[in-house]
Amino acid sequence: MSETIIKLENLTRKFGKFTAVNNINLEVRRGEIIGLVGPNGAGKTTTIKMIAKILRPNSGRILIRTNHGDLEDLQKVSATVTQMGFLIDIPEFYKMT
C-alpha cells in the first residue's frame, strides 16, 4: 500500500458566519490523482487554497509528507508547497508573500 502524502483532518474554514468547508477528512496516497467535484459554493476552491497555504483553516489540520519522510502539520512547515500542482477553473494570481 502506498504511503499517505497529504491528509486533511477535520478541516473547517469559515468566512464570518458562512461555513465554506465543514469538518472534512481526506487522505491522498503517493501516485494518486484526485479531483474535487461539486456544485458552486461547495468548498472545493477553499480547500485547495488551504492546501496551497493561501488560506488558513479555522480548525482541523493538514498533514503533508516532507522530504524527511515524516507527516508534518502544513502550518508548521516553513517551506512552501513546491511539488504539487493545482488546476483551478478560474485562473487568478495570489499574493504569496
Backbone as JSON, one array per atom type, in Angstrom:
{
  "sequence": "MSETIIKLENLTRKFGKFTAVNNINLEVRRGEIIGLVGPNGAGKTTTIKMIAKILRPNSGRILIRTNHGDLEDLQKVSATVTQMGFLIDIPEFYKMT",
  "N": [[0.84, -1.18, 0.0], [0.55, 2.26, -0.8], [2.21, 5.13, 0.6], [0.79, 7.71, 2.65], [0.54, 11.01, 1.46], [-0.7, 13.47, 1.69], [-2.9, 14.59, 4.16], [-6.0, 15.48, 5.32], [-7.51, 16.55, 8.22], [-10.45, 16.83, 9.87], [-11.03, 19.39, 8.79], [-11.92, 22.78, 8.72], [-13.25, 25.81, 7.46], [-14.26, 29.08, 7.85], [-15.99, 32.02, 6.78], [-16.7, 34.74, 8.25], [-19.95, 34.3, 9.36], [-20.49, 32.34, 7.56], [-19.95, 29.03, 6.67], [-17.58, 27.64, 4.76], [-16.08, 25.33, 4.35], [-16.65, 22.38, 5.97], [-15.54, 20.52, 8.42], [-14.04, 18.45, 7.0], [-12.48, 15.39, 5.9], [-9.73, 13.85, 4.36], [-7.59, 11.71, 2.54], [-4.69, 11.39, 0.71], [-2.76, 9.34, -1.28], [0.61, 8.48, -2.28], [1.2, 8.93, -5.72], [-1.47, 9.0, -6.45], [-4.07, 10.64, -8.25], [-6.34, 13.12, -7.77], [-9.64, 14.55, -7.88], [-11.62, 17.31, -6.99], [-14.95, 17.55, -6.89], [-18.01, 19.18, -7.3], [-20.93, 21.25, -6.63], [-21.09, 24.85, -7.27], [-19.84, 26.8, -4.61], [-19.43, 24.74, -2.83], [-17.04, 24.43, -1.49], [-14.71, 23.59, -2.68], [-12.61, 25.12, -3.97], [-11.8, 26.65, -1.78], [-10.79, 24.64, -0.11], [-8.58, 23.77, -1.65], [-7.1, 26.13, -1.64], [-6.41, 26.23, 1.05], [-4.74, 23.97, 1.25], [-2.71, 24.85, -0.4], [-1.61, 26.81, 1.14], [-2.61, 29.37, 0.96], [-4.86, 30.19, 2.26], [-5.7, 29.96, 5.75], [-6.9, 27.3, 7.77], [-9.79, 27.44, 9.96], [-10.15, 25.52, 11.88], [-9.0, 22.17, 12.56], [-6.55, 20.23, 10.72], [-3.86, 20.08, 8.31], [-1.89, 17.64, 7.08], [1.29, 16.96, 5.69], [3.57, 15.06, 3.77], [6.93, 15.39, 4.29], [10.21, 16.15, 2.87], [11.82, 14.72, 4.51], [10.45, 12.48, 5.05], [8.48, 12.33, 6.96], [5.11, 12.79, 8.18], [3.93, 15.97, 8.55], [2.5, 18.84, 10.18], [1.12, 21.12, 8.02], [0.98, 23.9, 8.5], [3.09, 24.27, 10.18], [5.31, 23.72, 8.74], [8.01, 25.25, 7.26], [8.73, 25.61, 4.6], [7.45, 26.32, 1.31], [4.75, 24.85, -0.58], [5.98, 23.04, -3.08], [6.07, 20.9, -4.84], [3.64, 20.19, -5.91], [0.81, 20.2, -7.93], [-1.78, 22.4, -9.03], [-4.93, 22.85, -10.49], [-7.18, 25.17, -11.37], [-10.52, 26.37, -11.95], [-10.98, 29.05, -12.62], [-8.5, 30.98, -13.45], [-6.4, 32.86, -11.32], [-4.28, 35.3, -9.8], [-2.38, 35.12, -6.86], [-1.33, 36.84, -3.96], [1.64, 35.9, -2.64], [3.41, 36.49, -0.64]],
  "CA": [[0.0, 0.0, 0.0], [1.32, 3.5, -0.89], [2.2, 5.97, 1.79], [-0.01, 8.93, 2.62], [1.34, 12.21, 1.24], [-1.49, 14.59, 2.21], [-4.02, 14.14, 4.98], [-6.81, 16.54, 5.91], [-8.2, 16.05, 9.41], [-11.48, 17.69, 10.45], [-10.71, 20.72, 8.28], [-13.04, 23.72, 8.66], [-12.93, 27.21, 7.15], [-15.43, 29.96, 7.88], [-15.86, 33.42, 6.41], [-17.75, 35.31, 9.08], [-20.89, 33.26, 9.79], [-20.63, 31.35, 6.49], [-19.0, 27.92, 6.72], [-17.26, 27.23, 3.4], [-15.6, 23.94, 4.45], [-17.14, 21.95, 7.27], [-15.1, 19.28, 9.05], [-13.77, 17.4, 6.0], [-11.34, 14.5, 6.05], [-9.29, 13.34, 3.06], [-6.25, 11.15, 2.55], [-4.16, 11.19, -0.65], [-1.57, 8.49, -1.25], [1.6, 8.72, -3.33], [0.83, 8.48, -7.06], [-2.88, 9.22, -6.74], [-4.54, 11.9, -8.82], [-7.72, 13.28, -7.29], [-10.39, 15.72, -8.31], [-12.68, 17.75, -6.09], [-16.08, 17.82, -7.76], [-19.21, 19.56, -6.57], [-21.55, 22.48, -7.11], [-20.52, 26.12, -6.82], [-20.04, 27.08, -3.18], [-19.28, 23.53, -2.02], [-15.81, 24.49, -0.72], [-13.59, 22.99, -3.41], [-11.51, 26.08, -4.12], [-11.34, 26.99, -0.43], [-9.97, 23.52, 0.34], [-7.32, 23.82, -2.38], [-6.36, 27.3, -1.14], [-5.83, 25.87, 2.35], [-3.62, 23.07, 0.99], [-1.65, 25.66, -1.01], [-1.21, 27.78, 2.16], [-3.12, 30.7, 0.64], [-5.78, 30.43, 3.38], [-5.51, 29.12, 6.93], [-8.15, 26.76, 8.29], [-10.21, 27.87, 11.29], [-9.88, 24.39, 12.76], [-8.51, 20.99, 11.86], [-5.17, 20.38, 10.27], [-3.41, 19.5, 7.05], [-0.59, 16.99, 7.23], [1.94, 16.75, 4.41], [4.81, 14.3, 3.91], [8.07, 16.25, 3.97], [11.36, 15.48, 2.25], [12.42, 13.85, 5.53], [9.64, 11.27, 5.11], [7.51, 12.38, 8.05], [3.9, 13.6, 8.01], [4.02, 17.12, 9.45], [1.45, 19.84, 10.06], [1.48, 22.05, 6.96], [1.16, 25.24, 9.04], [4.36, 24.33, 10.9], [6.39, 23.51, 7.78], [8.39, 26.59, 6.8], [8.84, 25.66, 3.13], [6.2, 26.39, 0.56], [4.41, 23.63, -1.3], [6.61, 23.23, -4.38], [5.99, 19.73, -5.71], [2.23, 19.87, -6.01], [0.17, 21.0, -8.97], [-3.18, 22.76, -8.84], [-5.62, 23.36, -11.66], [-8.43, 25.76, -10.93], [-11.39, 26.69, -13.08], [-10.85, 30.46, -12.97], [-7.13, 31.35, -13.05], [-6.2, 34.13, -10.65], [-2.97, 35.41, -9.18], [-2.49, 35.34, -5.43], [-0.16, 37.4, -3.3], [2.24, 34.77, -1.92], [4.32, 36.94, 0.42]],
  "C": [[0.9, 1.25, 0.0], [1.2, 4.32, 0.38], [1.35, 7.21, 1.58], [0.91, 10.12, 2.41], [0.63, 13.48, 1.71], [-2.65, 14.02, 3.0], [-4.71, 15.37, 5.56], [-7.59, 15.93, 7.07], [-9.15, 17.11, 9.96], [-11.29, 19.16, 10.06], [-11.97, 21.58, 8.15], [-12.51, 25.11, 8.33], [-14.23, 28.0, 7.08], [-15.03, 31.34, 7.4], [-17.0, 34.14, 7.12], [-18.64, 34.19, 9.6], [-21.05, 32.15, 8.77], [-19.55, 30.29, 6.61], [-18.79, 27.4, 5.3], [-16.83, 25.77, 3.34], [-15.93, 23.49, 5.86], [-16.64, 20.56, 7.64], [-14.83, 18.16, 8.05], [-12.51, 16.62, 6.35], [-11.02, 13.93, 4.67], [-7.88, 12.8, 3.22], [-5.85, 10.87, 1.11], [-2.86, 10.42, -0.52], [-0.66, 8.8, -2.43], [1.12, 8.13, -4.66], [-0.63, 8.68, -7.42], [-3.1, 10.58, -7.38], [-6.0, 12.01, -8.4], [-8.35, 14.52, -7.91], [-11.44, 16.04, -7.26], [-13.83, 18.23, -6.97], [-17.29, 18.16, -6.89], [-19.77, 20.86, -7.11], [-20.79, 23.72, -6.63], [-20.83, 26.34, -5.35], [-19.86, 25.88, -2.28], [-18.0, 23.52, -1.19], [-14.59, 23.92, -1.41], [-12.38, 23.92, -3.49], [-10.95, 26.49, -2.76], [-10.43, 25.9, 0.11], [-8.6, 23.55, -0.34], [-6.47, 25.0, -1.9], [-5.74, 27.01, 0.23], [-4.63, 24.94, 2.16], [-2.43, 23.84, 0.42], [-1.11, 26.74, -0.07], [-1.59, 29.21, 1.79], [-4.11, 31.14, 1.72], [-5.41, 29.51, 4.54], [-6.86, 28.56, 7.37], [-8.49, 27.37, 9.65], [-9.99, 26.77, 12.31], [-9.52, 23.18, 11.91], [-7.08, 21.21, 11.43], [-4.92, 19.65, 8.96], [-2.04, 18.92, 7.32], [-0.02, 16.73, 5.85], [3.25, 16.0, 4.65], [5.96, 15.18, 3.44], [9.16, 15.44, 3.29], [12.05, 14.53, 3.22], [11.61, 12.56, 5.7], [8.59, 11.26, 6.19], [6.28, 13.17, 7.63], [3.96, 14.72, 9.03], [2.87, 18.07, 9.17], [1.91, 20.9, 9.06], [1.74, 23.46, 7.49], [2.48, 25.39, 9.79], [5.56, 24.1, 10.0], [6.73, 24.86, 7.18], [8.44, 26.69, 5.28], [7.46, 25.77, 2.49], [5.96, 25.05, -0.13], [4.92, 23.78, -2.72], [6.44, 22.06, -5.33], [4.55, 19.25, -5.85], [1.63, 20.77, -7.07], [-1.29, 21.23, -8.65], [-3.73, 23.25, -10.16], [-6.96, 23.88, -11.19], [-9.23, 26.22, -12.13], [-11.31, 28.15, -13.52], [-9.46, 30.91, -12.52], [-7.08, 32.75, -12.44], [-4.78, 34.14, -10.11], [-3.16, 35.78, -7.72], [-1.2, 35.95, -4.91], [0.42, 36.31, -2.39], [3.17, 35.21, -0.79], [3.62, 37.91, 1.33]]
}
